[in-house]
Amino acid sequence: MQAIGATVAAISAGTEIASEIAREALERIRRRDPRIKAWTAVIPPANIRDPLPDGPLTGVTFGVKDVFVTDDLPTRFGVSGDTGLDSGVNAGCVARLLESGAQLIGKTATTELATYSPGPTRNPHNPLHTPGGSSSGSAAAVADGHVHF
């Protein structure tokens, strides 16, 4: 995955297509996440936004830790089972990113309630290790090139 600035420049120049970058992210997640377990939910390909708002982050892909509410993905706070909160709204930070043209790919794994028992996420560079902590899914997703941030 290329750097954020390079992605924005390529989309602006017309050499990259934002929806294709998102599809490539989803494909990489499909292939690699069964081993890494960085994601709790990803958008279906049909939910890729096209066109995206023109902004400073147009076409940049991102995941949000599963403690931030989003309008179309359940928020589970790292708790297993059917405890998802379907809020129908986006957290302010998520809304701002979407308005800036970024593409939400999904929810990343976190430790239970972002503090307690470790989650299942593996370090993509050494699967015998955890990326650790409440941002483990986010760290693994970026480190393995699933999303820009």
C-alpha positions in Angstrom: 0.0 0.0 0.0 1.4 3.4 -0.9 1.7 6.3 1.5 -1.3 8.5 2.2 0.2 11.5 0.3 1.0 9.4 -2.7 -2.5 7.9 -2.7 -4.2 11.3 -2.6 -1.9 12.6 -5.4 -2.6 9.6 -7.6 -6.3 9.9 -7.2 -6.1 13.6 -7.9 -4.0 12.9 -11.0 -6.4 10.3 -12.2 -3.9 7.4 -12.1 -5.6 5.6 -9.3 -9.4 5.1 -8.6 -10.5 5.4 -5.0 -13.1 2.6 -5.3 -10.4 0.3 -6.6 -8.1 1.1 -3.7 -10.9 0.2 -1.3 -11.6 -3.1 -3.2 -8.0 -4.0 -3.0 -8.0 -3.3 0.8 -11.1 -5.6 1.2 -9.4 -8.3 -0.9 -6.2 -8.1 1.2 -8.3 -8.4 4.4 -10.1 -11.4 3.0 -6.9 -13.2 2.2 -4.8 -12.2 5.2 -7.1 -11.5 8.2 -8.0 -15.2 9.0 -4.4 -15.4 10.3 -4.1 -11.9 11.8 -7.6 -11.3 13.2 -7.3 -7.5 13.0 -10.9 -6.9 12.1 -14.2 -7.4 13.9 -16.3 -6.2 10.9 -15.6 -4.9 7.4 -17.9 -3.2 5.0 -19.3 -5.3 2.1 -17.9 -4.3 -1.3 -21.4 -2.9 -2.2 -20.9 -0.3 0.5 -17.7 1.2 -1.0 -18.5 4.9 -1.5 -18.2 6.1 -5.0 -17.8 8.9 -5.7 -16.1 10.1 -2.5 -16.2 13.7 -1.3 -13.4 15.8 -2.7 -11.1 16.5 0.3 -7.6 16.2 1.7 -8.1 12.5 2.3 -10.0 11.4 -0.8 -9.5 7.7 -1.3 -7.4 7.1 1.8 -8.6 3.9 3.6 -9.0 3.6 7.3 -10.3 1.4 10.1 -11.7 2.5 13.4 -11.2 0.7 16.7 -14.3 -1.1 17.8 -15.0 1.4 20.5 -16.1 4.2 18.1 -19.7 4.1 16.9 -20.4 4.1 13.1 -23.7 4.3 11.4 -23.5 1.0 9.6 -21.3 -1.4 11.6 -22.0 -2.8 15.1 -19.8 -1.5 18.0 -18.9 -4.4 20.4 -16.2 -2.7 22.5 -14.1 -5.9 22.2 -16.7 -8.0 24.0 -17.6 -11.3 22.4 -21.2 -12.4 21.7 -24.2 -10.5 20.4 -23.6 -7.3 22.4 -23.2 -5.0 19.4 -24.5 -1.4 19.6 -26.1 -0.3 16.4 -26.2 3.4 16.8 -27.2 4.6 13.4 -24.7 7.6 13.7 -21.0 8.1 13.3 -18.7 9.3 16.1 -17.6 12.8 15.4 -14.0 11.8 14.4 -15.4 9.2 11.9 -17.8 11.7 10.4 -15.0 14.2 9.9 -12.8 11.6 8.2 -15.7 10.6 5.9 -16.4 14.3 5.1 -12.7 14.6 4.2 -13.0 11.9 1.5 -11.6 9.0 3.5 -13.1 5.5 3.0 -14.1 3.6 6.1 -13.2 -0.1 5.6 -14.3 -1.5 9.0 -13.9 -2.0 12.7 -10.6 -3.1 14.1 -10.2 -5.5 17.1 -9.6 -4.2 20.5 -9.0 -5.8 23.9 -12.2 -6.3 26.0 -13.6 -2.8 26.8 -10.3 -1.5 25.5 -8.5 -2.4 28.7 -8.9 -6.0 29.9 -8.3 -9.4 28.5 -6.2 -9.6 25.3 -7.9 -10.1 22.0 -7.1 -12.7 19.3 -5.1 -10.3 17.1 -1.7 -11.6 15.9 1.4 -9.5 15.0 1.5 -9.9 11.1 5.3 -10.0 11.2 5.5 -12.7 13.9 2.1 -14.5 14.4 3.5 -16.0 17.7 3.1 -12.6 19.2 0.3 -10.1 19.8 0.6 -6.5 18.7 -0.6 -5.8 22.3 -3.0 -3.5 23.9 -6.3 -2.0 23.0 -5.2 -0.8 19.6 -3.9 -4.2 18.6 -6.3 -4.6 15.6 -5.5 -1.2 14.3 -1.8 -1.7 14.6 -1.9 -5.1 12.9 -4.2 -3.8 10.1 -1.8 -0.9 9.3 1.4 -3.0 9.7 0.0 -5.6 7.2 -1.1 -3.0 4.7 -4.8 -3.5 4.9 -5.5 0.2 5.3 -3.6 3.4 5.3 -4.5 4.2 8.9 
